[in-house]
């Protein structure tokens, strides 16, 4: 409720600024003009959201699969971690904007390279958090399994993997936020196979080139909303899988 | 069974343990536990009490000396040994019943026999009413009961207990002490029990082994001449007080050694 009041006040402030400073429409449209642009072109707006959402989701899912596999390898030995972990950090610090053109060149323009960019931007958070979850199992729990002469497969399935799930979700929460950003960055470079139709990144570029500032704003809001949806889906999944037993999900539950 | 009592169930001969190049944690430990005996190890912090249990469990290798469990190497003897840790070591994502079932799963006991066994174990420790609860919903004492039930699921003949009740309030600790004795009376395990508490050691044990620190070594062995079965009344008896006095005095001696 409070969030709604803040939202309303911000809209009012926005409208007031335009009136007070006499800002022209192509610089900053009014909230109403943005809403009208969104309504008038809702079908292409939804298409853009859908395309970007799809690419971001595919990149995110791929990063979970690959990230968990890499984390499993990292969890095998401290030696492997020492050797490979710096590259995960490197992956995180390389500006995605700078390598996006390279990926386009290698993968080719189109949705696949957008997915690859979303995937790369999601990957470090998944690897780092899942690895941490896999290796931070209490010594006594491992000893308990050893007392039963448990095989390493049993240790993995019954102890390490379930223990890593809360950490995986921490990684997923971070990744879900950046997945959409990654996809949009990819689309800024990848363009579209059809004129006038593409993901949010493409549409944003197109609208800004055409000085359709009202629609541009609608696209930006849609992009934020898409990020929210991703975040809330992850939050829901986290609650669903963890609320029975994990403290972090319990507190979210009781709020 | 009487003739078996003379066969050492756990035998340490000149056992030493050091980690890397650090000074030894244990040095020249001689300790014999007969079948069915309840032996407590007490001593100040850092004297290697828990390390002895880990050696007997085969979770750590001995550096020197000889250690046999039921005539076998510790690792080979694991099938007849259960370890109860200081914390309950429950899997938080499993319910109470599933946590107890874990021992049966890891021991590859037949799948269709598991529910009945789990139920019997829940009954044994009085936890049927929380079978479907998760560990986070239980009190410390209840979690420890689950841990004990899980340890008993493997039908152990030797129990290694590493300060299992140290984190509990005194009331829960006393109750669990009494239940432990009751269960031992039924199941006749050999127990090696590590504790800080002289009173707990006296109440539970046939014999108390006192360690002195730096390096950990046996300072005293004291037989507890209190008759079994022991019940709550014994706690307030003069015989118990006297016994605690004797052990405490020796304990102070070991401390200043």
Interface residues (C-beta under 8 A of the other chain):
Chain A: X138 X140 X141 X143 X144 X145 X146 X147 X148 X149 X150 X154 X158 X159 X162 X165 X244 X245 X246 X247 X250
Chain B: X54 X57 X59 X78 X79 X81 X82 X83 X85 X86 X87 X89 X91 X92 X93 X94 X102 X103 X105 X106 X107 X134 X135 X136 X154
